[in-house]
Amino acid sequence: MPRTPKREKRRANLNCNNCGHQFVAPAWHAEIVLSDVPGPVGWVPEADTGATSPNCGSRAVGVR
């Protein structure tokens, strides 16, 4: 049975969808796990990064 991937905050290049400001900040990432490979293969940013724009305060932030 596959295990649930871990989550952790890692630095990412982000872009505010509200004001267009580009910045680097910690964002939630989930590990990539394959059933036939022991340990994590890599990390991928989640859709909800948990970050806010330092320019306008919006939570509508995506990975660039």
N, C-alpha and C positions, 0 to 999 in steps of 0.2 A: 504494500500500500504506500503510495507516494506521501511524503511529508509536506506540511504546509510551508511555503517559502517564508523566510525571515524578512523583516523590514528594518531599514535603518536610514538615518538622515545622512546624506552625502552631499557634497557641493555640486551644484549644477548651474549651467548657463540658462537663465530664465528670461522671459519676455512678458511684460504686462500686456494683456489683451485689451485693457481699457485705455491706457495712455501711450503704449508703445515703448516704454522705458525698458532697456536691456540691462540686466544686472546678474551678479553671481551671488548665490545664497544657498544655504542648506535646504534640501528638498527630500521628500520621502522616496526611497528606492526599494524595489523588491528584488530578491535574488532570483536568478534563473537556475532552475533545477531540472536536470534530466534524470530519468529513472535508471539509465544504464551507466551513469557517470557519478562517482562518489564526490560529494562536495558541490559547492556552487560553481556554475560555469561563468557567470558574470552578473551584472546588476543592471536593472532597467528603471528609469524614473516612472513613478506612478502618475496617473491622470490627475489626481488631487495631490499637488506637491506640498501643500500645507504652508506655502510661503505667501507673503503679501508684498506688494510693490512698495519699495521705500519712497517712491516719487508721489504716488497718489493714495496708497493704502488699500488698493483693490486686491481682492483674493482671486480675481480672474487672471491667473498666471499660468503660463505654459512653458514647456521646455523648448529652447531653440536649438 
